[in-house]
Amino acid sequence: MRITSQLICQAADQLKGFVGLNRKTGRYIVRFSEDSFGMDVADDGIIPASEFVWAPGPEQAMTLKRDLIQLLLDQHIDDRINITEPLRVYMSRQQVPEISAVRRLVQG
């Protein structure tokens, strides 16, 4: 199967769980419920993992950040968070620039 930028973006949008910055340790942690972070993560700092990996880019585009994906990989919960083959390929191709894309909400 050929891995395209579109498949990589779709894989990023299918990530599960939530990410929050632990104020005491200064480290990002992943949970599977917004309620399970406790007092060390501010409520307004809890982000769905599928949004966490995207950062504002040039103009209206967003950039799929490898360093943020790596933070998720470092949790060693790949199956639970739904890290799939397209994201692994993206992470292995460090010589290829990060993907920038204009993202829009599609009504289903």
C-alpha positions in Angstrom: 0.0 0.0 0.0 1.3 3.4 -0.9 1.3 5.9 2.0 0.2 9.3 0.8 -0.1 12.7 2.6 -3.8 12.3 2.6 -3.6 8.9 4.4 -1.2 10.4 6.9 -3.5 13.3 7.6 -6.4 10.9 8.0 -4.4 8.8 10.5 -3.7 11.9 12.5 -7.3 12.8 12.6 -8.2 9.3 13.9 -6.0 9.5 17.0 -7.9 8.8 20.2 -7.5 10.1 23.7 -6.7 13.5 25.2 -3.4 15.2 25.9 -2.8 17.6 28.8 0.3 19.3 30.2 1.0 18.3 33.8 1.8 21.5 35.5 3.8 19.8 38.3 6.1 17.8 36.0 6.0 20.0 32.9 5.4 16.8 30.8 2.5 16.0 28.5 0.4 13.0 29.5 -2.3 11.1 27.6 -5.6 10.0 29.1 -8.7 8.4 27.5 -11.2 10.5 29.4 -11.2 14.3 30.1 -12.2 13.5 33.6 -9.1 11.4 34.4 -6.4 14.1 34.4 -6.9 15.3 38.0 -5.9 18.6 39.5 -2.4 18.8 37.8 -3.8 19.6 34.3 -5.9 22.7 33.8 -9.3 22.0 32.2 -8.7 24.5 29.5 -5.4 22.7 28.6 -6.9 19.4 27.7 -6.8 18.8 24.0 -8.0 15.8 21.9 -4.9 13.9 20.6 -6.1 14.4 17.0 -5.8 18.2 17.5 -2.7 18.1 19.6 -0.4 16.9 16.7 -1.4 19.9 14.5 0.2 23.3 15.0 -0.6 26.6 13.3 1.4 27.0 10.1 1.8 29.5 7.3 -1.3 31.5 6.5 -4.4 29.3 7.1 -2.5 26.0 7.0 -1.6 23.8 9.9 1.5 21.6 10.2 1.5 18.0 11.3 4.3 18.2 13.9 6.6 15.2 14.3 7.8 16.3 17.7 4.2 16.2 19.0 3.6 12.8 17.4 6.8 11.7 19.1 5.3 12.8 22.5 2.4 10.4 21.9 4.7 7.6 20.8 6.8 8.0 23.9 3.7 7.0 26.0 4.0 3.4 24.5 0.2 3.1 24.2 0.1 2.9 20.4 -2.9 0.6 20.0 -5.1 2.5 22.5 -4.3 5.9 21.0 -4.7 4.4 17.5 -1.2 5.2 16.0 -1.4 3.5 12.7 1.1 2.6 9.9 0.7 5.9 8.0 1.9 7.9 11.1 4.8 5.4 11.6 5.9 6.0 8.0 5.6 9.7 8.4 7.8 9.5 11.5 10.4 7.4 9.7 10.8 9.8 6.8 12.6 12.6 8.6 14.2 13.8 5.4 10.7 14.7 4.0 9.4 18.1 5.2 6.5 18.1 7.7 3.0 18.1 6.1 1.2 21.4 5.9 -2.5 21.3 5.1 -5.6 23.5 5.3 -8.0 21.7 7.6 -11.8 22.1 7.4 -14.6 20.6 9.4 -16.7 18.4 7.1 -20.3 17.9 8.1 -21.2 14.2 8.0 
